[in-house]
Each structure stands twice: as structure tokens, then as C-alpha cells.
């Protein structure tokens, strides 16, 4: 493993541009903050949490949708928040509240090209779902954070599209054939890559440290960090989600090219390559179902 690297700073001019364009999106919604405070209480009662969340119909609807996604599901769909919260457990509820609040913040970011926002949110969902199924298949003992990390890992790309749409078009063709060259192009064109910009934004939203670290380092999982396992899970899931975005099918995926699996092997101290190769197609098929289902739900709304 490499030694820990400090995050690259985001230039002040970019921070000013983000503040100007995204001013009303830099604060987690009040209801979500209250819900998180209650959810963190070890004596939290589900009824109290439901009462808070129900005060915001949009948050309640989004949380119910996320809780009922195939990745979170364990059986029949829940028709009310209490059922959903009991079924997925408080750890998952915390992650869902964070994900919902941050996603709502990203949706409030001004962005003229709505199609870019939808593509990137779809990619976040694909990465989140792949992360959950990867955790189950490889028995990685993640506890819900992998869903939130996947959903939000690329928020910096949306921010670049918001503050400088022309530069975004030049450096990010949205082909999902991500390489180090794209990050270099972002740094040269904009002054920072989407990982650094996304980490800055997550910090301003006062998201947990683990999320800030995953957003910042999901393109460099071999570098040693406090939350390296979740960084590697997100990187591995991102690799699978890129395949989903490019081909919209499970066939043709090459498991041996997912280098983050080797990092996960070092994190958990056991071989994972064969299990991953055997499970990859099923993970991708389940991810495609999740993405397709959520996109239809969004279209209907």
C-alpha cells in the first residue's frame, strides 16, 4: 500500500464559483438534519424518527423509494415509513437520510442541461446498488454506508457541469470509460478534478468524514486511508456501474479488470477474485433491475 496522500486543494476561484452558483444547496435541509440527529441517538425510537421525516413529504417519499429499492429490500415492499425503517434498520436509515439530503442538494444546484443531471444521478444509483450487492456477494461486512458512498461518489462531476458547462463538455464526454487522463484534463482545464471538488462540497454539506474521503479518493483506492475498505468497495462498484452505463447489459463484463478487488483482498485478508468472478454477472443483473425500476419511478412522478 502507498502512504496516505493529502487531498489536492480546490482553488479559491472555484470555491467562489461554487458558493455563487450553489449557495442555497450548501446546507443540508432542516428536516434532514433533525432526522439525522435523532437517528444518531442510541435510544432513538422509530416512531420519533417517522414523525420528523413525515413533516417533509418530499424527503419521506424519497426515503420510502430508496428503502424499497431492490438493493435494500428483503421481501415485500413497505407501504409506510415505519415498516420501511423497521425492515432496513437504523444503520441503513441513517445512510438513506444522508443520501436523500445530499441528493436533494445536488438537485437544487443550477444546471441548464437537465439530461446531464439525470445521467449522473443514474450512475450514482448504479454504483450504490452494485456496492450493496458486492458487499453481500463478498461478505465484506459493510453496514449500509456502501449505498450512500456509491450514490454520492461522483457529485463533483455534477458541480463542474453546473459552474462551467462548457469546460465540463470538453473534459467529460459522459462515456463512462473513465481514465486518469480525464482527471488530468479536469485539473488542467478547471484547476481541480471532480473528486476534489466533490469532497469540498461534501465537507460544506457537513457530511460524515467517511463520505468526504470516499468521494475524494475513489479513483485512487490503492492509497492507504482511514476508510480504505469503503473506498475500494466504491471503486469496485463504480467500475461495474460504468459497464452498466456504457452497455446497459450484464454480458461482456471483464471481472479481472476490476483492480479494486485486489485492494479489497488486502483490506479483508482473504482471496476474493474467484468469488467476484463467479458473482459479477449476477451483481450486474441485479444492478440493472434497480436502475431500471428507479428510472421508471422517476419518469412516472
Secondary structure, DSSP 8 states (H G I E B T S, - for coil): -B---------HHHHHHHHHHSGGGSS--HHHHHHHHHHHSTT--HHHHHHHHTT-HHHHHHHHHHHTSTTT-SSS--SSHHHHHHHH-HHHHHHHHHHHHHHHHHHHS--S-HHHHHHHHHHHHHHHHHHHHHHHHHT----SHHHHHHHHTTHHHHHHHHH-HHHHHHH--S-----HHHHHHHHHHHSS-HHHHHHHHHHHTT--HHHHHHHHHTT-TTB--TTHHHHHHHHHHHHHHHHHHHHSSSTT--GGG-THHHHHHHHHTS--HHHHHHHHHHHHHHHHHHHHHHHHHHHH-
